[in-house]
């Protein structure tokens, strides 16, 4: 498997939208309930930011997903933390791509001075929970019944990984 990460550019948002819309419309992996506009995606996913990085993921030459880390909250006290997000096209899951994306983002987050990575995951998203746990993230929060989608009341799980600068 030939895997490549390319920095997300303005021209890539339609590809990101296509991938993300699938999860909006067919899963509880995201709590968005309607497809987002390109402008809304720009607000959510940083392209070309010097500290917070975003990528298209290519597998054997085909776009298979996107990943990024962004500010956890837009307040200076949280600058040491970032939220990590990853979405793969369904045909590319369970191939080890998610694990490699997490590893790459962790390295870049360290280089950017991030001290804590966070994953905010739907309680139903068992595959993402497994992925983050396998990547060394630990459960740190369980928000019960905070969301509702497709007529189901949903929990949100918080996962964290404190980055040791000596690693």
N, CA and C of each residue as an Amber inpcrd file, in Angstrom:
protein
   501
   0.8560000  -1.1800000   0.0000000   0.0000000   0.0000000   0.0000000
   0.8940000   1.2330000   0.0000000   0.6980000   2.0900000  -0.9850000
   1.4360000   3.3380000  -1.1010000   0.5650000   4.4450000  -0.5230000
   0.9890000   5.0040000   0.6230000   0.2070000   6.0190000   1.3230000
   0.9360000   7.3550000   1.2530000   0.1830000   8.3980000   0.9380000
   0.7590000   9.7390000   0.8580000  -0.1800000  10.7330000   1.5310000
   0.4000000  11.6860000   2.2490000  -0.3470000  12.7620000   2.8790000
   0.0490000  14.0510000   2.1670000  -0.9390000  14.7710000   1.6280000
  -0.6470000  16.0540000   0.9910000  -1.3740000  17.1470000   1.7590000
  -0.6890000  18.2550000   1.9540000  -1.2790000  19.3730000   2.6910000
  -2.5710000  19.8130000   2.0100000  -3.6110000  19.9800000   2.8120000
  -4.9110000  20.4040000   2.3030000  -4.8030000  21.8110000   1.7350000
  -5.3670000  22.0030000   0.5440000  -5.3960000  23.3220000  -0.0910000
  -6.8460000  23.7420000  -0.3010000  -7.0140000  24.9750000  -0.6920000
  -8.3400000  25.5220000  -0.9660000  -9.0850000  24.6750000  -2.0020000
  -8.3780000  24.1650000  -2.9790000  -8.9960000  23.3780000  -4.0450000
  -9.4810000  22.0080000  -3.5630000  -9.0410000  21.5700000  -2.3880000
  -9.3780000  20.2430000  -1.8840000 -10.6900000  20.1850000  -1.1070000
 -11.2500000  21.3200000  -0.7550000 -12.4720000  21.2960000   0.0590000
 -13.6260000  20.5140000  -0.5800000 -13.8240000  20.5550000  -1.9130000
 -14.8910000  19.7140000  -2.4800000 -14.6700000  18.2100000  -2.2170000
 -13.4280000  17.7400000  -2.2360000 -13.1450000  16.3360000  -1.9220000
 -13.4440000  16.0380000  -0.4570000 -13.0520000  16.9420000   0.4100000
 -13.3330000  16.7910000   1.8390000 -14.8370000  16.7670000   2.0640000
 -15.5400000  17.6580000   1.3870000 -16.9990000  17.7240000   1.5220000
 -17.6490000  16.4090000   1.1080000 -17.1990000  15.8320000   0.0280000
 -17.7530000  14.5590000  -0.4440000 -17.5950000  13.4610000   0.6150000
 -16.4190000  13.3790000   1.2050000 -16.1630000  12.3600000   2.2290000
 -16.9870000  12.6410000   3.4770000 -16.9470000  13.8940000   3.9260000
 -17.6320000  14.2510000   5.1660000 -19.1510000  14.1420000   5.0260000
 -19.6870000  14.5220000   3.8550000 -21.1280000  14.4190000   3.6380000
 -21.6140000  12.9850000   3.8140000 -20.8220000  12.0190000   3.3800000
 -21.2150000  10.6170000   3.5670000 -21.4660000  10.3310000   5.0510000
 -20.5480000  10.7710000   5.9050000 -20.6810000  10.5000000   7.3390000
 -21.8290000  11.3020000   7.9590000 -22.0420000  12.5080000   7.4750000
 -23.1720000  13.3010000   7.9640000 -24.4910000  12.5910000   7.6760000
 -24.6230000  12.0930000   6.4640000 -25.8990000  11.5310000   6.0110000
 -26.1290000  10.0830000   6.4230000 -25.0600000   9.3380000   6.7290000
 -25.2040000   7.8990000   6.9310000 -24.6390000   7.3660000   8.2460000
 -24.1900000   8.2300000   9.1410000 -23.5810000   7.7090000  10.3610000
 -23.7560000   8.6750000  11.5260000 -23.3950000   8.1920000  12.6860000
 -23.3410000   9.0550000  13.8720000 -21.8980000   9.3950000  14.2330000
 -20.9780000   9.2240000  13.2800000 -19.5790000   9.5890000  13.5170000
 -19.4360000  11.0990000  13.6950000 -20.3370000  11.8570000  13.1100000
 -20.3920000  13.2970000  13.3030000 -21.7980000  13.6630000  13.7640000
 -21.9020000  14.7070000  14.5230000 -23.2130000  15.1500000  14.9840000
 -23.8150000  16.2140000  14.0730000 -23.1220000  16.5690000  12.9760000
 -23.7810000  17.3910000  11.9690000 -24.9150000  16.5620000  11.3800000
 -26.0130000  17.2080000  11.0820000 -27.1740000  16.4870000  10.5520000
 -27.4880000  16.8570000   9.1080000 -26.9070000  17.9180000   8.6130000
 -27.0830000  18.3610000   7.2330000 -25.7100000  18.6430000   6.6320000
 -25.5330000  18.3750000   5.3350000 -24.2390000  18.6700000   4.7060000
 -23.8290000  20.1220000   4.9220000 -22.5270000  20.3050000   5.1040000
 -21.9770000  21.6400000   5.3080000 -21.6200000  22.2690000   3.9730000
 -21.5870000  23.5760000   3.9470000 -21.1040000  24.2910000   2.7680000
 -19.5790000  24.2950000   2.7940000 -18.9910000  24.6240000   1.6750000
 -17.5280000  24.7490000   1.6120000 -17.0730000  25.8280000   2.6040000
 -17.7980000  26.9240000   2.6980000 -17.4370000  27.9970000   3.6410000
 -17.4300000  27.4770000   5.0750000 -18.4100000  26.6600000   5.4300000
 -18.4510000  26.0870000   6.7840000 -17.2900000  25.1290000   7.0150000
 -16.9330000  24.3510000   5.9970000 -15.7730000  23.4520000   6.1250000
 -14.4890000  24.2460000   6.3240000 -14.3490000  25.3650000   5.6190000
 -13.1620000  26.2220000   5.7930000 -13.0190000  26.6860000   7.2450000
 -14.1370000  27.0090000   7.8740000 -14.1170000  27.4470000   9.2680000
 -13.6980000  26.3280000  10.2130000 -14.0410000  25.1050000   9.8620000
 -13.8210000  23.9500000  10.7310000 -12.4420000  23.3140000  10.5290000
 -11.9890000  23.2650000   9.2810000 -10.7610000  22.5410000   8.9300000
  -9.7220000  23.5300000   8.4190000  -8.6190000  23.6640000   9.1340000
  -7.6090000  24.6490000   8.7340000  -6.8030000  24.1730000   7.5220000
  -6.7490000  24.9850000   6.4770000  -5.8820000  24.6970000   5.3310000
  -4.7910000  25.7520000   5.2990000  -3.5580000  25.3180000   5.2470000
  -2.4440000  26.2470000   5.1540000  -2.0930000  26.9530000   6.4410000
  -2.6320000  26.5110000   7.5550000  -2.3130000  27.1320000   8.8440000
  -0.9020000  26.7190000   9.2510000  -0.0930000  27.6320000   9.7690000
   1.2800000  27.2720000  10.1160000   1.4050000  26.3170000  11.3140000
   0.4330000  26.2930000  12.1880000   0.5120000  25.4210000  13.3630000
  -0.4410000  24.2370000  13.2740000  -1.6790000  24.4910000  12.9210000
  -2.6980000  23.4380000  12.8620000  -2.7530000  22.9140000  11.4330000
  -2.4970000  21.6300000  11.2780000  -2.2520000  21.0460000   9.9600000
  -3.4080000  20.1740000   9.4970000  -3.6000000  20.1300000   8.1910000
  -4.6540000  19.3060000   7.5930000  -4.1290000  18.6750000   6.3140000
  -4.6230000  17.4610000   6.0240000  -4.0990000  16.6910000   4.9010000
  -5.1970000  15.9200000   4.1830000  -5.0190000  15.7660000   2.8840000
  -5.7160000  14.7250000   2.1490000  -4.8590000  13.4810000   2.2660000
  -5.4940000  12.3410000   2.3620000  -4.7780000  11.0720000   2.4300000
  -5.0050000  10.3560000   1.1000000  -3.9120000   9.9230000   0.4900000
  -3.9740000   9.2100000  -0.7820000  -3.4700000   7.7840000  -0.5550000
  -4.2050000   6.8210000  -1.0700000  -3.8050000   5.4170000  -1.0070000
  -3.6870000   4.9000000  -2.4380000  -2.4840000   4.4840000  -2.7990000
  -2.2270000   3.9950000  -4.1550000  -2.7350000   4.9840000  -5.2120000
  -2.5160000   6.2720000  -4.9330000  -2.8570000   7.3270000  -5.8770000
  -4.2690000   7.8750000  -5.7880000  -5.1490000   7.2180000  -5.0480000
  -6.5370000   7.6730000  -4.9370000  -6.7620000   8.3750000  -3.6050000
  -7.5400000   9.4620000  -3.6200000  -7.8900000  10.1250000  -2.3660000
  -8.7550000   9.1610000  -1.5590000  -8.3210000   8.8740000  -0.3340000
  -9.0650000   7.9320000   0.5010000  -9.5800000   8.5550000   1.7890000
  -9.1810000   9.8020000   2.0830000  -9.6590000  10.4260000   3.3010000
  -8.9890000  11.7540000   3.5600000  -9.2640000  12.2750000   4.7390000
  -8.6200000  13.5050000   5.1930000  -8.4280000  13.4270000   6.6930000
  -7.4730000  14.1980000   7.1760000  -7.2090000  14.2490000   8.6140000
  -6.6540000  15.6200000   8.9500000  -6.8100000  15.9940000  10.2090000
  -6.3000000  17.2940000  10.6340000  -6.2870000  17.3800000  12.1510000
  -5.5300000  18.3550000  12.6440000  -5.6860000  18.7490000  14.0400000
  -5.9160000  20.2510000  14.0580000  -6.8170000  20.6630000  14.9430000
  -7.2820000  22.0420000  15.0050000  -7.3540000  22.4690000  16.4660000
  -7.4900000  23.7660000  16.7080000  -7.6310000  24.2050000  18.1010000
  -8.7820000  23.4850000  18.7810000  -8.5520000  23.0590000  20.0190000
  -9.6320000  22.4340000  20.7790000 -10.7350000  23.4510000  21.0300000
 -10.3570000  24.6090000  21.5050000 -11.2640000  25.7440000  21.6860000
 -10.4840000  26.9880000  21.2950000 -11.1840000  27.9850000  20.8370000
 -10.5170000  29.2110000  20.3880000 -10.3600000  30.1870000  21.5370000
  -9.6100000  29.7440000  22.5430000  -9.2510000  30.5850000  23.6910000
  -7.7790000  30.3430000  23.9800000  -7.0120000  31.3830000  24.2740000
  -5.5640000  31.2270000  24.4520000  -5.1570000  30.1880000  25.5010000
  -5.9430000  30.0180000  26.5370000  -5.5660000  29.0570000  27.5820000
  -5.5220000  27.6220000  27.0520000  -6.2030000  27.3640000  25.9350000
  -6.2200000  26.0250000  25.3570000  -5.1570000  25.8180000  24.2800000
  -4.2770000  26.7800000  24.0670000  -3.3150000  26.6960000  22.9670000
  -2.3990000  25.4800000  23.0350000  -2.2730000  24.8650000  24.1760000
  -1.3990000  23.6980000  24.3130000  -2.0780000  22.4220000  23.8480000
  -3.3720000  22.5060000  23.5140000  -4.1580000  21.3290000  23.1420000
  -4.6990000  21.4620000  21.7220000  -4.9270000  20.3190000  21.0910000
  -5.5320000  20.3060000  19.7620000  -6.4550000  19.1060000  19.6530000
  -7.5060000  19.2730000  18.8730000  -8.4240000  18.1740000  18.5950000
  -8.0360000  17.5460000  17.2660000  -7.9220000  16.2490000  17.2790000
  -7.5180000  15.4940000  16.1040000  -8.7490000  14.8620000  15.4620000
  -8.8460000  14.9430000  14.1370000  -9.9980000  14.4130000  13.4110000
  -9.5200000  13.6630000  12.1760000 -10.2240000  12.5770000  11.8610000
  -9.8390000  11.7180000  10.7450000 -11.0900000  11.0880000  10.1450000
 -11.2240000  11.1720000   8.8330000 -12.3210000  10.5100000   8.1200000
 -11.7620000   9.8190000   6.8900000 -12.1230000   8.5600000   6.7060000
 -11.7310000   7.7880000   5.5330000 -12.9660000   7.4050000   4.7390000
 -12.8110000   7.3260000   3.4250000 -13.8960000   6.7720000   2.6220000
 -14.1590000   5.3540000   3.1210000 -15.4070000   4.9340000   3.1730000
 -15.7250000   3.6010000   3.7200000 -14.9170000   2.4570000   3.0990000
 -14.6110000   2.5340000   1.8280000 -13.8630000   1.4550000   1.1680000
 -12.4230000   1.3530000   1.6520000 -11.9520000   2.3580000   2.3950000
 -10.5550000   2.3770000   2.8300000 -10.3840000   2.1580000   4.3300000
 -11.4520000   1.8230000   5.0330000 -11.3230000   1.5700000   6.4620000
 -10.7570000   0.1680000   6.6900000 -10.2570000  -0.0460000   7.8980000
  -9.7220000  -1.3470000   8.3240000  -8.5260000  -1.8190000   7.5030000
  -7.7020000  -0.8600000   7.0500000  -6.4900000  -1.1800000   6.2880000
  -5.2280000  -0.6740000   6.9780000  -5.3770000  -0.0650000   8.1440000
  -4.2290000   0.4980000   8.8410000  -3.9590000   1.9550000   8.4930000
  -4.7690000   2.5290000   7.6260000  -4.5640000   3.9220000   7.2130000
  -4.8220000   4.8670000   8.3830000  -5.8680000   4.6050000   9.1540000
  -6.1820000   5.4480000  10.3070000  -5.0430000   5.4760000  11.3110000
  -4.4530000   4.3230000  11.5790000  -3.3300000   4.2420000  12.5190000
  -2.1620000   5.0980000  12.0210000  -1.8420000   4.9790000  10.7330000
  -0.7380000   5.7630000  10.1680000  -1.0450000   7.2560000  10.1900000
  -2.2970000   7.6170000   9.9540000  -2.6890000   9.0340000  10.0080000
  -2.5450000   9.5750000  11.4260000  -2.9930000   8.8060000  12.4270000
  -2.8320000   9.2390000  13.8220000  -1.3640000   9.4460000  14.1570000
  -0.5240000   8.5120000  13.7430000   0.9150000   8.6160000  14.0300000
   1.5070000   9.8650000  13.3850000   1.1500000  10.1150000  12.1380000
   1.6790000  11.2940000  11.4380000   1.2240000  12.5820000  12.1170000
  -0.0620000  12.6720000  12.4340000  -0.5700000  13.8800000  13.0780000
   0.0710000  14.1040000  14.4430000   0.3210000  13.0280000  15.1640000
   0.9660000  13.1630000  16.4730000   2.3660000  13.7560000  16.3270000
   3.1320000  13.2810000  15.3680000   4.4780000  13.8100000  15.1370000
   4.4080000  15.2970000  14.8110000   3.5150000  15.6760000  13.9190000
   3.3950000  17.0820000  13.5250000   2.8750000  17.9520000  14.6620000
   1.9810000  17.4100000  15.4750000   1.4810000  18.1690000  16.6240000
   2.6230000  18.4550000  17.6010000   3.4510000  17.4500000  17.8580000
   4.6180000  17.6640000  18.7280000   5.5020000  18.7770000  18.1720000
   5.7720000  18.7000000  16.8720000   6.6200000  19.7150000  16.2290000
   6.0000000  21.1030000  16.3150000   4.6850000  21.1750000  16.3910000
   3.9690000  22.4520000  16.4870000   3.8280000  22.9430000  17.9230000
   4.3720000  22.1860000  18.8720000   4.3110000  22.5990000  20.2680000
   3.0400000  22.1880000  20.9870000   2.2460000  21.3210000  20.3870000
   1.0360000  20.8340000  21.0360000   1.4470000  19.8600000  22.1420000
   0.8240000  19.9800000  23.2920000   1.1440000  19.1210000  24.4440000
   0.0990000  18.0420000  24.6880000  -1.1430000  18.3030000  24.2490000
  -2.2320000  17.3520000  24.4850000  -3.0620000  17.2330000  23.2110000
  -3.2880000  15.9810000  22.7770000  -4.1850000  15.7220000  21.6540000
  -5.4890000  15.1590000  22.1940000  -6.5810000  15.5900000  21.6180000
  -7.9050000  15.1530000  22.0370000  -8.6530000  14.5530000  20.8570000
  -9.4320000  13.5340000  21.1510000 -10.3570000  12.9570000  20.1830000
 -11.7360000  12.9830000  20.7940000 -12.6820000  13.5910000  20.1180000
 -14.0610000  13.6670000  20.5950000 -14.8660000  12.7420000  19.6840000
 -15.3910000  11.6480000  20.2440000 -15.9190000  10.5480000  19.4330000
 -17.3270000  10.1770000  19.8970000 -18.1930000   9.9510000  18.9360000
 -19.5310000   9.4490000  19.2530000 -19.4050000   8.1120000  19.9770000
 -20.2080000   7.9330000  21.0190000 -20.1690000   6.6870000  21.7750000
 -20.4810000   5.4630000  20.9430000 -21.1960000   5.6360000  19.8320000
 -21.5030000   4.5210000  18.9360000 -20.3550000   4.1770000  17.9850000
 -19.3920000   5.0570000  17.8620000 -18.3290000   4.8980000  16.8720000
 -17.2300000   3.9800000  17.4140000 -17.5500000   2.7110000  17.5120000
 -16.6720000   1.7100000  18.1230000 -15.3390000   1.6090000  17.3830000
 -15.3550000   1.7030000  16.0580000 -14.1030000   1.5890000  15.2960000
 -13.1540000   2.7350000  15.6190000 -13.6770000   3.9510000  15.7270000
 -12.8090000   5.0840000  16.0760000 -12.3060000   4.9690000  17.5070000
 -13.1550000   4.5050000  18.3990000 -12.7220000   4.3170000  19.7850000
 -11.5620000   3.3120000  19.8320000 -11.7040000   2.2080000  19.1130000
 -10.6120000   1.2130000  19.0570000  -9.3450000   1.8110000  18.4780000
  -9.4940000   2.5820000  17.4060000  -8.3410000   3.2060000  16.7580000
  -7.6050000   4.1240000  17.7230000  -8.3350000   4.9900000  18.4070000
  -7.6930000   5.9270000  19.3300000  -7.0620000   5.1900000  20.5080000
  -7.7350000   4.1980000  21.0340000  -7.1510000   3.4250000  22.1380000
  -5.8820000   2.7140000  21.6880000  -5.8880000   2.1360000  20.5080000
  -4.6870000   1.4650000  19.9810000  -3.5580000   2.4660000  19.7560000
  -3.9210000   3.7310000  19.5090000  -2.9260000   4.7790000  19.3070000
  -2.4290000   5.4090000  20.5980000  -2.8020000   4.8340000  21.7350000
  -2.3020000   5.3350000  23.0080000  -3.1520000   6.4210000  23.6440000
  -4.3280000   6.6720000  23.1060000  -5.2390000   7.6390000  23.7150000
  -6.0080000   6.9480000  24.8390000  -6.3530000   7.7200000  25.8610000
  -7.0620000   7.1940000  27.0220000  -8.3900000   7.9230000  27.1850000
  -9.4160000   7.1760000  27.5630000 -10.7200000   7.7860000  27.8140000
 -10.5870000   8.7670000  28.9710000 -11.0970000   9.9630000  28.7850000
 -11.0120000  10.9770000  29.8370000 -12.3610000  11.6140000  30.1260000
 -13.3710000  11.3090000  29.2900000 -14.6970000  11.8930000  29.5090000
 -15.7570000  11.0140000  28.8620000 -16.9070000  11.0130000  29.4820000
 -18.0630000  10.3230000  28.9150000 -19.2700000  11.2200000  29.1650000
 -19.6880000  11.8870000  28.1010000 -20.8440000  12.7660000  28.1830000
 -22.0590000  11.9710000  27.7390000 -22.9400000  11.7090000  28.6430000
 -24.0980000  10.8510000  28.3840000 -25.2690000  11.6350000  27.7870000
 -25.8370000  11.0350000  26.7430000 -27.0790000  11.5130000  26.1440000
 -27.0370000  12.9810000  25.7230000 -25.9010000  13.4220000  25.1780000
 -25.7600000  14.8360000  24.8230000 -26.1630000  15.1550000  23.3900000
 -26.3260000  14.1310000  22.5590000 -26.6960000  14.3630000  21.1700000
 -27.8410000  13.4770000  20.7460000 -28.4460000  13.8540000  19.6220000
 -29.5110000  13.0250000  19.0610000 -29.4340000  13.1100000  17.5470000
 -29.4290000  11.9360000  16.9150000 -29.3570000  11.8630000  15.4630000
 -30.0380000  10.5800000  15.0250000 -30.7680000  10.6390000  13.9450000
 -31.5030000   9.4850000  13.4140000 -32.4420000   8.8910000  14.4640000
 -32.9720000   9.7370000  15.3350000 -33.9040000   9.2770000  16.3600000
 -33.2550000   8.5440000  17.5130000 -31.9230000   8.5600000  17.5870000
 -31.2140000   7.8870000  18.6830000 -30.5210000   8.9260000  19.5550000
 -30.6070000   8.7470000  20.8580000 -29.9000000   9.5990000  21.8070000
 -28.4870000   9.0380000  21.9330000 -27.4880000   9.9350000  21.8500000
 -26.0970000   9.5140000  21.7250000 -25.2020000  10.0920000  22.8010000
 -24.2280000   9.2980000  23.1890000 -23.1770000   9.7310000  24.1000000
 -21.9980000  10.2660000  23.2820000 -21.1500000  11.0210000  23.9440000
 -19.8910000  11.4850000  23.3680000 -18.7750000  11.0550000  24.3030000
 -17.7310000  10.5000000  23.7190000 -16.5590000  10.0640000  24.4850000
 -15.4050000  11.0230000  24.2030000 -14.6840000  11.3670000  25.2510000
 -13.4840000  12.1710000  25.1000000 -12.2630000  11.2980000  25.3220000
 -11.3140000  11.3910000  24.4100000 -10.0440000  10.6670000  24.5200000
  -8.9180000  11.6780000  24.4760000  -7.8540000  11.3930000  25.2430000
  -6.7170000  12.3040000  25.2590000  -5.4180000  11.5300000  25.2030000
  -4.4190000  12.2130000  24.6720000  -3.0680000  11.6850000  24.7020000
  -2.1620000  12.8470000  25.0650000  -1.5170000  12.7200000  26.2120000
  -0.5770000  13.7430000  26.6450000   0.7560000  13.4210000  25.9940000
   1.2630000  14.3730000  25.2300000   2.4790000  14.1660000  24.4600000
   3.6970000  14.4880000  25.2990000   4.5400000  13.5140000  25.4600000
   5.7800000  13.6740000  26.2120000   6.8210000  14.2600000  25.2600000
   7.3440000  15.4490000  25.5470000   8.2880000  16.0810000  24.6320000
   9.6040000  15.3050000  24.4860000   9.8600000  14.3530000  25.3590000
  11.1160000  13.6130000  25.2680000  11.0180000  12.3980000  24.3490000
   9.8220000  12.0690000  23.9000000   9.6730000  10.8790000  23.0250000
  10.1020000  11.1940000  21.6200000
